[in-house]
């Protein structure tokens, strides 16, 4: 028998779902920036420099960096947002009482480019459907004349 979420947790689940959606979009965006940065760094031999002598935003050889290394900031930001993404994944997964395999599949969304956007949509649809099935159907109250 599959476990179902507790009815008392439904308001918390809605909040956890919002946090998960935001973190998945941010993490997915930073992952795409990270892929672009890796192409620049390892394919072209340059890093993204912010505010250096070559202009406000410039592709600069790593040895010539003098200003803010935006490539490193992208790496750090993605890492911390992925930690938050895993936290939101764990929180939603534990309240929804899904199988562990589901947690792992959602976690992969933060490390495979574009997957976080696909997984986020599917998790959102699944969560909303499961919550709708759990909530008691309210009958409309007839207006008294």
C-alpha positions in Angstrom: 0.0 0.0 0.0 1.4 3.4 -1.0 1.7 6.1 1.6 -0.3 9.3 1.1 0.4 12.7 2.6 -1.3 13.7 5.8 -4.3 16.0 5.4 -2.9 18.3 8.1 0.3 18.8 6.0 -1.5 20.1 2.9 -0.9 23.8 3.6 2.8 23.0 4.3 3.0 21.0 1.1 1.7 23.9 -0.9 4.5 26.1 0.6 7.1 23.4 0.0 5.9 23.1 -3.7 6.4 26.9 -4.2 9.9 26.7 -2.7 10.7 23.7 -4.9 9.5 25.5 -8.0 11.6 28.6 -7.4 14.7 26.7 -6.5 14.4 24.4 -9.5 14.1 27.3 -11.9 17.0 29.2 -10.3 19.2 26.0 -10.2 18.3 25.1 -13.8 19.2 28.6 -15.0 22.5 28.6 -13.1 23.3 25.1 -14.5 22.8 26.4 -18.1 25.1 29.4 -17.3 27.6 26.9 -15.9 27.5 24.8 -19.1 28.1 28.0 -21.1 30.9 29.0 -18.7 32.5 25.5 -19.2 32.4 25.9 -22.9 34.1 29.3 -22.7 36.7 28.1 -20.1 37.7 24.7 -21.5 36.7 25.1 -25.2 37.9 28.7 -25.8 40.3 29.1 -22.9 38.6 32.3 -21.5 36.7 33.2 -18.4 33.9 35.7 -18.1 35.2 38.9 -16.4 33.0 41.5 -15.0 34.2 45.2 -14.9 37.8 44.7 -16.1 40.0 46.7 -18.5 38.5 44.9 -21.5 35.0 46.2 -20.8 32.0 45.8 -18.4 31.5 42.1 -19.4 34.4 40.5 -21.3 35.8 37.1 -22.2 39.3 37.2 -20.9 42.1 34.6 -20.8 42.3 33.2 -17.3 45.9 34.4 -16.8 44.9 38.0 -17.6 41.9 38.3 -15.2 42.1 41.5 -13.1 38.5 42.1 -12.1 35.6 40.0 -10.9 35.8 36.4 -12.2 32.1 35.9 -13.1 32.8 32.3 -14.1 33.8 31.4 -10.5 30.8 33.2 -9.2 28.5 31.2 -11.4 30.2 28.0 -10.1 29.7 29.0 -6.5 26.1 30.3 -7.0 25.0 27.1 -8.7 26.6 25.0 -5.9 24.7 26.8 -3.2 21.4 26.9 -5.1 21.8 23.2 -5.7 22.0 22.7 -2.0 18.8 24.7 -1.5 17.3 22.7 -4.4 18.1 19.4 -2.7 16.6 20.8 0.6 13.4 21.8 -1.2 13.3 18.4 -3.0 13.8 16.5 0.3 11.1 18.6 2.0 8.5 18.1 -0.7 9.4 14.4 -1.1 9.1 13.6 2.6 5.8 15.4 3.0 4.3 13.8 -0.1 5.7 10.4 1.1 6.9 9.3 -2.3 9.4 6.5 -3.0 13.1 7.2 -2.6 13.6 6.7 -6.3 11.4 9.8 -6.8 13.7 11.8 -4.6 16.8 10.7 -6.6 15.1 11.5 -9.9 14.2 15.0 -8.8 17.7 15.5 -7.4 19.1 14.7 -10.9 17.3 17.8 -12.2 20.0 20.0 -10.7 22.9 18.4 -12.4 21.6 17.5 -15.9 21.0 20.6 -18.1 17.4 21.4 -18.9 16.2 18.5 -16.7 15.2 20.7 -13.8 12.6 22.5 -16.0 11.1 19.2 -17.2 11.1 17.6 -13.8 9.7 20.7 -12.1 6.7 20.7 -14.4 6.0 17.0 -13.9 6.5 17.3 -10.1 4.2 20.3 -9.9 1.4 18.5 -11.9 1.8 15.3 -9.9 1.7 17.2 -6.6 -1.3 19.3 -7.5 -3.2 16.2 -8.7 -2.4 14.2 -5.6 -3.4 17.0 -3.3 -6.7 17.5 -5.2 -7.5 13.9 -4.8 -6.8 14.1 -1.0 -8.9 17.2 -0.3 -12.5 16.5 0.6 -14.9 17.8 -2.0 -16.7 20.7 -0.5 -20.4 21.1 -1.4 -21.6 24.5 -2.2 -23.8 26.1 0.5 -27.1 27.1 -0.8 -28.1 30.7 -0.2 -31.1 31.0 2.2 -33.8 33.3 1.0 
